Amino acid sequence: MVLGICGLLTSAVLLGGPLAVIGLILGIAALTSARRTGAGRAMAVIALVTSSLAIAVSGLAVVFLGWYANKTQECYRPDSLRAYARCVRLHLDDRPAAPHR
């Protein structure tokens, strides 16, 4: 359960994915054990739910980072942070750029 919660809290920075996979495996093992012994079922279910959510959030973070990197790949060699920010805004804005007068 602890790995599932830690994975959920850190899944947005992609560290949570591996933690959540380990938490999911241990949660399945705990659920199997809880069926035999009759104790700890609630904790095992919480581990499975939090680990599954953490894996889903990590997957979404990977998709978002891939999309962002694809949209802004021309901005990776700026001269300054201001130039990078301007380039990213330009590439993420779907509207065509206004002509300069």
C-alpha positions as CSV (number, residue, x, y, z in Angstrom):
1,M,0.0,0.0,0.0
2,V,2.9,2.4,0.8
3,L,4.5,1.8,-2.6
4,G,1.1,2.5,-4.3
5,I,0.6,5.8,-2.4
6,C,4.3,6.9,-3.0
7,G,3.9,5.9,-6.6
8,L,0.7,8.0,-6.9
9,L,2.3,11.0,-5.3
10,T,5.4,10.8,-7.6
11,S,3.8,9.6,-10.8
12,A,3.7,13.0,-12.4
13,V,7.5,13.1,-12.3
14,L,7.7,9.6,-13.8
15,L,9.4,8.1,-10.7
16,G,6.0,6.7,-9.6
17,G,5.7,4.3,-12.5
18,P,8.3,1.8,-11.3
19,L,7.2,2.2,-7.7
20,A,3.6,1.5,-8.7
21,V,4.5,-1.6,-10.7
22,I,6.3,-3.0,-7.6
23,G,3.3,-1.9,-5.5
24,L,0.9,-3.6,-7.9
25,I,2.8,-6.9,-7.7
26,L,3.0,-6.8,-3.9
27,G,-0.7,-5.8,-3.8
28,I,-1.6,-8.9,-5.8
29,A,0.5,-11.0,-3.6
30,A,-1.1,-9.5,-0.5
31,L,-4.6,-10.0,-1.9
32,T,-3.8,-13.7,-2.5
33,S,-2.5,-14.0,1.0
34,A,-5.5,-12.2,2.4
35,R,-7.8,-14.7,0.7
36,R,-6.0,-17.6,2.4
37,T,-5.8,-16.0,5.9
38,G,-8.8,-13.7,5.8
39,A,-6.8,-10.7,7.1
40,G,-5.6,-7.5,5.4
41,R,-7.9,-7.6,2.4
42,A,-8.7,-3.9,2.7
43,M,-5.1,-2.9,2.7
44,A,-4.4,-5.1,-0.3
45,V,-7.3,-3.6,-2.3
46,I,-6.1,-0.1,-1.4
47,A,-2.6,-1.1,-2.7
48,L,-4.1,-2.4,-6.0
49,V,-6.2,0.8,-6.5
50,T,-3.4,3.3,-5.7
51,S,-0.8,1.4,-7.7
52,S,-3.2,1.2,-10.7
53,L,-3.9,4.9,-10.5
54,A,-0.2,5.7,-10.2
55,I,0.5,3.6,-13.3
56,A,-2.3,5.4,-15.2
57,V,-1.0,8.9,-14.2
58,S,2.6,8.0,-15.1
59,G,1.4,6.8,-18.5
60,L,-0.5,10.1,-19.0
61,A,2.6,12.0,-18.0
62,V,4.7,10.1,-20.5
63,V,2.2,10.8,-23.3
64,F,2.0,14.5,-22.3
65,L,5.9,14.8,-22.2
66,G,6.1,13.1,-25.6
67,W,3.5,15.5,-27.1
68,Y,5.2,18.5,-25.5
69,A,8.6,17.4,-26.8
70,N,7.2,16.9,-30.3
71,K,5.5,20.3,-30.4
72,T,8.5,22.2,-29.1
73,Q,11.5,20.3,-30.6
74,E,12.6,23.4,-32.5
75,C,13.0,25.3,-29.2
76,Y,15.7,23.2,-27.6
77,R,18.6,25.5,-28.7
78,P,17.6,28.9,-27.5
79,D,20.1,31.7,-26.6
80,S,18.3,32.4,-23.3
81,L,15.3,31.3,-21.2
82,R,13.3,34.2,-22.5
83,A,13.9,33.0,-26.1
84,Y,12.9,29.5,-25.1
85,A,9.7,30.7,-23.5
86,R,8.8,32.7,-26.5
87,C,9.5,29.8,-28.9
88,V,7.4,27.4,-26.7
89,R,4.5,29.9,-26.6
90,L,4.7,30.3,-30.4
91,H,4.7,26.5,-31.0
92,L,1.9,25.7,-28.5
93,D,-0.4,28.4,-29.7
94,D,-2.6,26.8,-32.4
95,R,-3.6,30.1,-33.9
96,P,-1.5,31.5,-36.8
97,A,0.9,34.2,-35.9
98,A,-0.2,37.8,-36.6
99,P,1.8,39.6,-39.2
100,H,4.2,42.3,-38.0
101,R,3.5,45.8,-39.1
